[in-house]
Structures are given as C-alpha cells and as structure tokens.
C-alpha cells in the first residue's frame, strides 16, 4: 500500500486529537482510501507542556522549520493557531510545493486571499475543512457537493459557546452574566470570552463560507458583527411568546447585482455578509439547534434547502475534519492531482459586500419606558417620521418601577432608517435605557 508522510505543527488540543485519531483509526482510513498516512514528526511549543493525549518524545521537536522542510514530509498539517508564525509556516510549505491542511479560521479570515494565491502559484493545495464548524463537512459540501449551485442563502450557528449560553437562558430563564459565568466554570467559555460572545469567532467562520460560496474574498472588515453581550432574559422570554427563538447567526444572502456608476455598467453581485443575534421562527429547523451544537443551513438554486448539523468544536470533531482533509491530500498525491478541486476559485473578482446600512429586515425592539399614557404615541411618531411601520406591540403586565418594558415588532425597514430612529427614540425623555434591537429572520 502506498504511504504518504505527514509532518504536523501543533501538539495541543487539536494536534493531540489528530495524533490519537491516526493511532486509533489509521488502519481504517488506509483501508478506505488505499493510502496510508505516516506521521513523521510533530512540532510543539515544548516537550513538557501539559497534554490530554500523550505524544512520544521521539515524535516531538520544537523547530517547526525542521518539520516543514523535512525532505520526507509530503503533507503539512498546521494546527498551531495564531495569525503570525502560522502564516509563515503555511507559506513556507506551499512554496516547497507541499499541500497544507489547516484548522486555522482566524488566519484564513485575515490572510486567506494571500494563502490561496500562494497555493495556486506553487501548485500546491490548501485544505481547511476543520476551520469552520468542527466536524461538520460544510467546506467539502460547498467546494464539491454544491459545485453546480449558486448559493442563494446561508445561515450558520457556528459558535457553540454562544449557542450554549442562549439555550440555557431560554430554558432556565437565566440572565446572560450568570450563564456566562457558569459556562466559564464548566469550560464552555474562555476566561476572556469576547472572541465568542462578541461575535468575532463567528465572523471568521462566516467570512470563509461567504468567500467560498460567492467566489470573491470577503474582507473581514466589511462584515457587520454583533454579539450576544447585550441580550437579556426578557428578550428570550418575549421572543418565545411571539413564537421565536434567539440565535446568534452568521448570515450570507445573495442580494442581486450592483450597478456601477461609470457608464451605468452592471457590476458583480451584491452579497450581505453579517453576524448578529436574530429571532428565528420556532417552526424553522435552526430554532431547535441547542446547547453547544452547530448547524449550517444552505439554500442552493438547484438543490434547494439543506442542513448540516453536528459538533462545532472540540478535540475529536476537529480531528475528524483534519483526517478528512489528510485523506484528500494523500489521494491527490497518490494520483498526482495536486489541485483536483482548487481550495478557492475567485470567479467573482468584483464582488461586493452589501453595506449593512442598506440591508433590509424586520426587527424586534425592546424599550424601557416610563409607565404613563402617550408613551407609545411618541415612539410611533419617531418611527413614522423615518417611514418605519409597527406590526405589533406588547405591553406586558406585572412590571413595576420607574420603567417598564415595551416590545414592538417592526415591519421591513432598512438598517440605516432603524439606526437613525433608535438614536431619536433614545433621546426621548420617556425612554429610560438604550433600546435593544434584534433582527427577525424569515428565511424567505
């Protein structure tokens, strides 16, 4: 049986998981693929760093260049993380013509365009299934399974920490800060949780999916991003009364063509790419994705609606995705097809991300107002001046004090108009706290 030699960078959680999976399932992979993956060396930060999986010292080195440049290493797996040295690791391997497998979503988000260009230039391939949604094979689906589809809509619950927090807030009627503290204690959330709860982790992932789906590299700076930090127990309670569940969504919507100013020529398609909490109808399948699970909903113009569901993080799901890429890399080398399916094909070079100000949606609006007649009229007048319509109002009973909640469901309106109206509403003397606005997705 033919053998492909692997050099791995990173002996931590993911690297340890890949080592364990190769040790336990390497024979199974070889029997299915017809090629055996042989691990030659692992570059780690230190020999004695704490590891959940024991790796023999004979496999370890602290010199990553000796792994990448090893004459017998044919495939490199970058599992170290970070966006600086990891970039050098991958570029070094690609310049040597060696295919690279990576799980590094932050690096791809920041430098993906450069890395994919290097892969094309040097005739190597870059595999990145493990960078988005852990063990869910969404990259392979977009690259291969939907190769004949235009992706009309893509919605992703791609951060398990946020989904865990929102699930517990809904099920237990708990406040965000209390659930976050508990999630940190249990290891679901980091001690410094901003990467997750402020939406940045989801931004990295949804940007990669948007780029792959629409054929132009999406600059992460163009992606609108909101997290779940400002959500309260009341929001999940009222959403439930209205027939919705709140989820942190990564959203990719094909909006149509943009018209250029020069000579009125039609330019490439506009795509909305954003991360924000949203009200999801309880009847939709994404509303039932709970706790730390991930899911990606994809609508293709040929295939229709599809759903991918599973564990989005952790040692074993991520290792499973890395093994899938290693098998692809080994098969491509075996049959001398180094770029059978390119990692990223830029076929919409002038594609544009829709400015969030121009995005249109429905909205849930929670206000904290004084409890006296005429308050709703003042709020409605502001919305009317901005040409925004109200579809329904909830004034819940049982709330006492200097202020009470007022819930409004808003008809379709541009984000620019809503932002302007919220600024004006916040300045009303009858409003006692900053308004909370959450978008409503109808999946049309």
C-alpha positions in Angstrom: 0.0 0.0 0.0 1.3 3.5 -0.9 2.3 5.7 2.0 2.1 9.5 2.4 4.3 11.1 5.0 2.9 13.8 7.3 4.5 16.5 9.3 2.4 18.2 11.9 2.8 21.6 13.6 0.9 21.8 16.9 0.8 19.2 19.7 -2.0 20.8 21.7 -5.7 20.0 21.8 -6.3 19.6 18.0 -2.8 18.2 17.3 -3.2 15.7 20.1 -6.7 14.7 18.8 -5.3 14.1 15.3 -2.4 12.0 16.7 -4.9 9.9 18.7 -7.3 9.5 15.8 -4.5 8.4 13.4 -3.3 5.9 16.1 -6.8 4.5 16.6 -8.3 4.8 13.1 -5.3 5.0 10.8 -5.8 1.4 9.6 -9.5 2.2 8.8 -8.5 5.3 6.9 -5.9 3.4 4.9 -8.3 0.6 4.0 -10.9 3.0 2.7 -8.5 5.4 0.9 -6.0 2.9 -0.3 -3.1 5.0 1.0 -1.5 5.1 4.5 -0.7 8.3 6.3 2.5 8.0 8.2 3.3 10.7 10.8 7.0 11.5 10.8 7.3 14.5 13.2 5.3 16.9 15.3 6.5 20.4 16.1 5.3 21.7 19.5 6.0 24.6 21.8 7.7 22.5 24.4 8.3 18.9 25.1 6.8 19.0 28.6 3.7 21.2 28.0 0.5 19.6 29.5 -1.4 17.5 27.0 -4.6 15.5 27.2 -3.1 13.0 24.8 0.4 11.5 25.4 2.7 12.0 22.4 6.0 10.1 22.5 9.0 12.4 22.8 10.6 10.7 19.8 8.0 12.3 17.6 8.4 15.8 19.0 10.5 18.8 18.1 10.4 22.5 18.9 11.7 23.5 15.4 8.7 23.9 13.0 11.0 24.5 10.1 12.6 21.1 10.5 9.2 19.6 10.1 8.0 21.7 7.1 11.4 21.4 5.3 12.0 17.7 6.1 12.8 16.0 2.8 10.5 13.1 3.5 7.5 15.1 4.6 4.9 15.3 1.8 1.9 16.9 3.6 2.0 19.5 6.3 -0.8 20.0 8.9 -0.8 23.4 10.6 -2.6 23.0 13.9 -0.8 25.6 15.9 -3.2 28.5 15.6 -2.4 32.2 15.6 -2.1 34.6 12.6 1.6 35.4 12.5 4.0 32.5 12.7 1.3 30.2 11.4 1.2 32.3 8.2 4.9 31.8 7.8 4.5 28.0 8.4 1.9 27.6 5.7 3.6 29.9 3.1 6.9 28.0 3.6 5.2 24.7 3.0 3.3 25.9 -0.1 6.5 27.4 -1.6 8.0 23.9 -1.3 5.0 22.6 -3.2 3.7 20.7 -0.2 -0.1 20.6 0.4 -1.2 22.0 3.7 -4.1 21.1 6.0 -5.1 23.8 8.5 -7.8 24.3 11.1 -6.9 28.0 11.5 -10.0 30.1 10.9 -8.5 33.3 12.2 -5.6 33.0 9.8 -7.8 32.2 6.8 -10.0 35.1 7.7 -7.1 37.6 7.9 -4.8 36.2 5.2 -6.9 33.7 3.1 -6.6 35.6 -0.1 -2.8 35.6 0.1 -2.6 31.9 1.1 -4.9 30.7 -1.7 -2.9 32.8 -4.2 0.3 31.1 -3.0 -1.3 27.7 -3.3 -2.1 28.5 -6.9 1.3 29.9 -7.6 3.3 27.0 -6.3 0.9 24.2 -7.5 0.0 23.0 -4.0 -3.3 22.7 -2.3 -4.7 24.1 0.9 -7.3 22.1 2.8 -9.3 23.8 5.5 -12.4 21.7 6.4 -11.6 21.9 10.2 -11.6 25.7 10.1 -15.4 26.1 10.2 -18.0 24.2 12.3 -15.7 21.4 13.6 -16.8 18.0 12.4 -19.5 19.3 10.1 -18.3 18.8 6.4 -19.5 22.2 5.2 -16.3 23.2 3.3 -16.4 20.0 1.3 -20.1 20.4 0.7 -19.6 23.9 -0.7 -16.4 23.0 -2.7 -17.7 19.8 -4.1 -21.3 18.8 -3.3 -22.7 22.2 -4.4 -20.3 22.9 -7.2 -23.1 23.3 -9.7 -25.2 25.6 -7.4 -25.4 29.3 -6.8 -25.7 29.7 -3.1 -28.8 31.9 -2.5 -28.8 31.8 1.3 -26.5 30.5 4.0 -27.3 30.8 7.7 -24.9 29.4 10.3 -25.0 28.8 14.0 -21.2 28.4 14.2 -20.2 29.3 17.7 -21.0 26.6 20.3 -20.3 28.9 23.3 -23.0 31.4 22.3 -25.5 28.7 21.4 -24.9 27.1 24.8 -25.5 30.4 26.6 -28.6 31.3 24.6 -30.0 27.8 25.1 -29.7 27.9 28.9 -31.0 31.5 29.0 -34.1 30.3 27.2 -34.6 27.0 29.1 -33.8 28.3 32.6 -35.0 32.0 32.3 -31.5 33.0 33.4 -29.6 36.2 32.8 -26.7 36.4 30.4 -24.0 37.2 33.0 -25.0 34.3 35.2 -24.9 31.7 32.4 -21.6 33.1 31.1 -20.0 32.7 34.5 -21.3 29.1 34.7 -20.1 28.4 31.1 -16.6 29.6 32.1 -16.6 27.4 35.2 -17.6 24.4 33.1 -15.1 25.1 30.3 -17.6 26.0 27.6 -16.4 29.6 27.6 -12.9 31.1 27.9 -11.8 33.2 30.8 -11.7 36.1 28.4 -14.8 35.4 26.3 -15.0 38.3 23.9 -13.9 36.3 20.9 -17.0 34.2 21.2 -19.7 36.4 22.8 -18.9 39.5 20.7 -19.3 37.5 17.5 -15.7 37.6 16.2 -15.2 33.9 16.1 -18.4 33.6 14.1 -17.2 36.4 11.8 -14.1 34.5 10.9 -16.1 31.4 10.0 -18.9 33.1 8.1 -16.4 35.1 6.1 -14.7 31.9 4.9 -18.0 30.4 4.0 -19.2 33.5 2.2 -15.9 33.8 0.2 -16.1 30.1 -0.8 -19.8 30.3 -1.7 -19.6 33.5 -3.8 -16.2 33.5 -5.4 -14.7 36.7 -4.1 -12.6 37.1 -1.0 -14.7 38.8 1.7 -12.7 41.3 3.7 -13.5 40.7 7.4 -13.6 44.5 7.9 -16.6 44.6 5.7 -18.6 42.1 7.8 -21.1 43.6 10.1 -20.7 42.0 13.5 -22.9 42.0 16.7 -22.6 39.6 19.6 -24.9 38.5 22.4 -23.5 40.5 25.3 -26.5 42.9 25.4 -29.2 40.3 25.4 -31.3 40.0 28.5 -33.6 37.2 29.9 -36.6 39.3 28.9 -35.6 39.2 25.2 -35.6 35.5 25.1 -38.9 35.4 27.1 -40.7 37.8 24.8 -39.3 36.1 21.7 -40.7 32.9 23.0 -44.1 34.5 23.5 -44.0 35.7 19.9 -43.1 32.2 18.5 -39.4 32.8 18.1 -36.0 31.6 19.5 -33.0 33.9 19.6 -29.8 32.5 17.9 -26.5 34.1 17.0 -26.5 33.7 13.2 -23.9 34.1 10.6 -25.8 35.3 7.5 -24.9 35.2 3.9 -27.6 36.4 1.4 -27.3 36.8 -2.3 -28.9 40.2 -3.0 -28.6 40.7 -6.7 -26.4 42.8 -9.0 -24.9 46.2 -8.2 -24.9 48.8 -10.9 -21.6 50.7 -11.3 -21.6 54.5 -11.7 -19.2 54.5 -14.6 -21.2 54.3 -17.9 -24.1 52.5 -16.0 -22.5 49.1 -16.4 -23.8 46.2 -14.3 -21.2 45.0 -11.8 -20.9 41.8 -9.9 -23.5 40.5 -7.4 -24.0 42.1 -4.0 -23.9 39.7 -1.0 -24.9 40.5 2.5 -22.5 39.0 5.0 -23.1 39.6 8.7 -23.1 38.2 12.2 -25.9 39.1 14.6 -28.4 37.7 17.1 -31.7 37.1 15.3 -35.2 35.9 16.1 -35.7 32.5 14.4 -39.2 31.2 13.9 -39.8 28.2 16.2 -41.0 26.3 13.1 -37.7 26.6 11.4 -35.1 23.8 12.0 -32.4 26.1 13.2 -34.5 27.1 16.2 -34.1 23.6 17.6 -30.3 23.6 17.4 -29.4 23.7 21.1 -26.5 23.8 23.6 -23.0 23.6 22.0 -24.1 22.1 18.7 -23.6 23.9 15.4 -25.7 23.9 12.2 -25.4 25.4 8.8 -28.4 25.9 6.6 -27.7 26.2 2.9 -30.1 27.1 0.0 -28.8 26.4 -3.5 -30.6 27.4 -6.6 -30.6 23.8 -7.8 -30.6 21.7 -4.7 -33.0 23.8 -2.6 -32.7 23.8 1.2 -30.1 21.6 3.1 -29.0 21.4 6.7 -25.7 20.4 8.2 -25.7 19.6 11.9 -23.2 18.4 14.5 -20.5 19.3 17.0 -18.8 22.5 16.0 -15.7 22.4 18.3 -13.7 20.2 20.5 -10.8 17.8 20.0 -12.5 14.9 18.3 -14.9 16.7 15.9 -12.0 18.9 14.7 -9.7 15.9 14.4 -12.3 14.2 12.3 -12.3 17.1 9.9 -8.5 17.2 9.7 -8.4 13.4 8.9 -10.9 14.0 6.1 -8.5 16.6 4.6 -5.5 14.4 5.1 -7.2 11.6 3.2 -8.0 14.1 0.3 -4.4 15.3 0.3 -3.0 11.8 0.3 -5.3 10.8 -2.6 -4.4 13.8 -4.6 -0.7 13.0 -4.2 -1.2 9.3 -4.9 -2.9 10.1 -8.2 -0.7 13.1 -8.9 -3.6 15.6 -9.0 -2.3 18.2 -6.6 -5.2 20.6 -7.2 -8.1 18.3 -8.3 -10.5 20.9 -6.8 -8.8 24.2 -6.1 -9.2 25.4 -2.5 -10.8 28.7 -3.6 -11.7 29.9 -7.1 -12.1 33.7 -7.5 -14.8 33.8 -10.2 -16.5 37.0 -9.0 -13.4 39.2 -8.7 -15.5 42.4 -8.4 -18.0 41.0 -5.9 -19.2 43.4 -3.2 -20.4 43.0 0.3 -23.7 44.9 0.8 -23.2 47.8 3.3 -25.2 47.0 6.4 -26.9 50.3 6.3 -28.7 49.2 3.1 -29.7 45.8 4.5 -33.5 45.4 5.0 -35.1 43.2 7.6 -37.8 43.0 10.2 -37.0 43.9 13.8 -37.8 43.2 17.4 -37.5 46.3 19.5 -37.4 46.4 23.4 -37.7 49.7 25.1 -37.6 50.6 28.7 -40.1 53.4 29.2 -42.0 55.3 31.9 -45.4 53.9 32.6 -47.8 56.6 31.6 -50.2 57.4 28.7 -48.9 58.8 25.5 -45.5 57.0 25.5 -46.4 54.6 22.6 -47.6 57.6 20.6 -44.2 59.4 21.0 -42.3 56.3 19.9 -44.7 55.6 17.0 -44.3 59.2 15.8 -40.5 58.8 15.6 -40.8 55.6 13.7 -43.4 57.2 11.3 -41.0 60.1 10.6 -38.5 57.5 9.5 -41.0 55.7 7.4 -41.0 52.6 9.6 -44.1 50.7 10.4 -45.1 48.8 13.5 -46.6 45.3 13.0 -47.5 44.6 16.7 -47.0 45.8 20.2 -46.7 44.0 23.6 -47.0 45.9 26.9 -46.6 43.1 29.4 -48.3 43.3 32.7 -46.7 42.6 36.1 -43.7 45.0 35.7 -43.4 47.8 38.3 -40.9 50.6 39.0 -39.7 53.7 37.3 -39.7 52.0 33.9 -41.5 49.1 32.2 -40.7 47.1 29.1 -42.4 48.0 25.8 -42.0 45.4 22.9 -42.6 46.3 19.3 -42.3 44.2 16.2 -41.3 46.3 13.2 -42.1 45.8 9.5 -39.3 45.5 6.9 -37.1 48.6 7.1 -33.5 49.5 6.0 -30.9 49.3 8.7 -30.0 52.9 8.1 -33.5 54.0 8.9 -33.7 51.9 12.0 -30.4 53.1 13.3 -31.5 56.7 12.8 -34.8 56.1 14.5 -33.2 54.4 17.5 -31.0 57.4 18.1 -34.0 59.6 18.1 -36.0 57.3 20.4 -33.1 57.1 22.8 -33.3 60.8 23.3 -36.9 60.8 24.3 -37.5 61.8 27.9 -39.9 58.9 28.3 -37.2 56.3 27.4 -35.0 55.3 30.3 -32.5 52.9 28.8 -30.8 52.3 25.5 -33.2 50.5 23.1 -32.5 46.8 22.3 -32.9 45.9 18.6 -32.8 42.3 17.3 -33.3 41.4 13.7 -36.0 38.9 12.7 -35.2 36.3 10.0 -38.0 34.8 8.0 -35.8 32.6 5.7 -37.6 33.6 2.6 
